[in-house]
Amino acid sequence: MRPSTDIASELDEGLKRLFDAGLELALQAQANAMTAEPDEQARLSLTFHRLSRGVRQTAALRMRLAREAERAGREQTAEVIQLDQRRLEKRKAHVKAAVECLIWTEAESPEAADRLEDDLSDLLDIETQDADTFEQEPLELQIARLAHCIGLDPKTVIPPTPVIPRSGGTPDPGDPSGVASPEPRLGSPASPCGRAEDDDGDDGYWRSSA
């Protein structure tokens, strides 16, 4: 579907051509009437009146379309501003809630928590003045940075990301933390139950695997 602004632009272009043509013809009829005989002059005057009326109506229609297009543009701009503001407020609330969780965990007293929350609110008011920069920063890094700015430990905000092996139990060769270890055997040093000397004939296995 074509935008209404494009359609309005084409209509205005057609009305402009119609206005120019009607104005030229009306002026020509007026000039002819000035030099015509009385009977012809009366007929040309009536023609001029009708043409000039059409010219005025065309001009009025162009003005109405221009006002409507301007109003639509303002409404669209206002809608965009509202959407941007809602997105910014949602991001701000998300960050605030995450840092406040850390405040409630680490604050030594209710008074200290109140002070930290006030510091956070002031900091967020400053940060959100540049909405583009505030929204472009990665969320987890932003939470950690703001927590650090008010004197908290950001490590408890962002839990370590677990290493998830690829399907089939095969670890990612590019991630040394994902290397699979041999499954502990009952009674082995790596087993939570039993002792190594309880396994008969397995000493050589564990020495070689070591």
N, C-alpha and C positions, 0 to 999 in steps of 0.2 A: 504494500500500500504506500502510495506516495505521500510524503510529508505535506501537511496543510500549508506550510510556508512556501513550498514550491508552487503549489496550485495558486495561492494568493499572489505570488509574484507574476505568474503568467497572466492572471486576470487583470492585474494592474497594468501590465504592459499593453494588453488589448484595449483597456479603457483609455489609456493615454493616447493611443493612436486614434481611437474614436473621438476623443476630446479635441485633439489637434485638427482632425478633418472637419469636425462640426464647427469649430471656431473659425477655420479658414473659410468655409462655405457661408457661414453667417456674416462674416465681414464682407465677403464678396457681394452677398445679397444687399447688405446695407449700402455698399458703394454704388451698386446699380440703381438702388432706389433714389439715391441723392440726385441722379442725373436723368431719371425717367420722367415720363409724362404723368400727370396726376392720377389717371386710372391705373397705369402700370405701377406707379409708385405705391399706391394703396395695396396692390397685390404683393409687391416685393416686401413691403413693410410687414404684412402678415406672415410671409415666409421667414423673414428675419426674426420675428417674434418667436415662431415655432422652433427655428434652429437654435436660437440663443437659449431657449428653455431647455432643449435637449443637452446643450453644452453645460448649463448649470447643474442639471441632474447628474450628468456624468462626473463633473467635478465633485459633487457632494458624495457620490458613491465611492469615488477614489479616496476621499477623506475618511469615510466610514471604514473602508477596508484597511486603511493605514492605521487607524486607531485600534481596530480589532487585532491587527497583527502585533501592534505594540503591546497591547494588554496581554495577548497570548504569550509574548516573549517574556513579559514580567512574571507571569504566572509560572511559566516553565523554569525561569531562573529561581524563583522562590521555592519551587518544588525540589530543584537540585540542591539548593542550600539546606533545606530541611532534611533531605536524605543524607547529605554530608554530615550535618550536625548530629543526626541520630547515630550514624556509624561511629563518629568520634566519641559520643557519650557512651556507647556500648563498649568500645575499646577501653575507655577510661575506667568504666565500672569493673571490667574484667581485671585490669591491672590492679586497681585499688583493692578488690576483694582478695587477690592472690597475696599481695604484700601485707594486708591486714591479718591474714591467717598466720603469717610469720610473726607479726607483732604480738598476737595473742599467745603464740607459743613461747616467745623469747622474752617478753616484757617481764621485769622483775616485780612490778606492782601495777595496779590499775592506773595510778597517776603517771607512771612511765609509759604505759600503753596509750594514754590520752595524748601525751606529748608527742609520741611517735606518729600517731594518727594525724595530729595537727601538722606535723612536719611533712607528712606524706600528702595531705590535701594541698598545702602550699606549693609543694614541688609539682604536683600534677597540674595545678592551675597554670604554673609557668610553662611546663612542658607542652600542654595542649594549645598554647597560643600559636605554635607552629604545627598545625594539624597534619600537614603532609609528612613532615619529618617524624612526628609522633607515631603515625600509622604505618610508616614504612619500616620501622625498626622491628626486627624479629621479636615476637611476643615474649618468649622465654628469656632472651637476653635483656629485654626491656625490664621485665620483672626483677631479674637479678641485679641489674644496674641500679634501679630505684631503691631496692632494698639495701644495697650497699651504700647509697647516698645518704640514707637516714641512719646509718650505723648498724645495720643488721647483717647477719650472715646469710647470703643468698643461696648457699649450698643446700639448705633445707627446703628452699622453694622449688628447686628443680631436681627431682630425683635422677640418679644415674640411669642412662638408657641401657636396658639389658641387651646383650648380644643374642640375636635370634638366629640359629643355624638355618641354612637353606633347606628346602624340602629334601627328604630322604636321609636326614641326619648328617649331611655333608657340610662341614663348616665352610665359611667363605675364606678362600685361600688368602685374600688380602687382609684379613682380620686375625691377628695372632691370638686374640682372646677367644676366638671361636674354634680353636683347635680342640678336637675331642680327646679326652683322656680315657685310658682303658678303664672299664668298669671294675670297681673293687671286688675282690673275691673274699668270701667268708674266711676269717682268720688271718688275712693278709695285713701288712702294715697299713694299707690304704683303707681297710675295712673298719667300720665303727664297732664291730663285734669281733671278739676272739683275738688271738695272737698269731704271729707268723710261725712260731714253732709248733702250732697245732696242726699245720698242713704238712702231711708227710710227702716227701719227694718234691716239694714245690720250691725249695730254697734256690735251686738253680734258675728256676723261672724268674724269681724276683730279682736275683743278682743280675741276670742278663737284661731284664727289662729296666733295671736301674741304670 
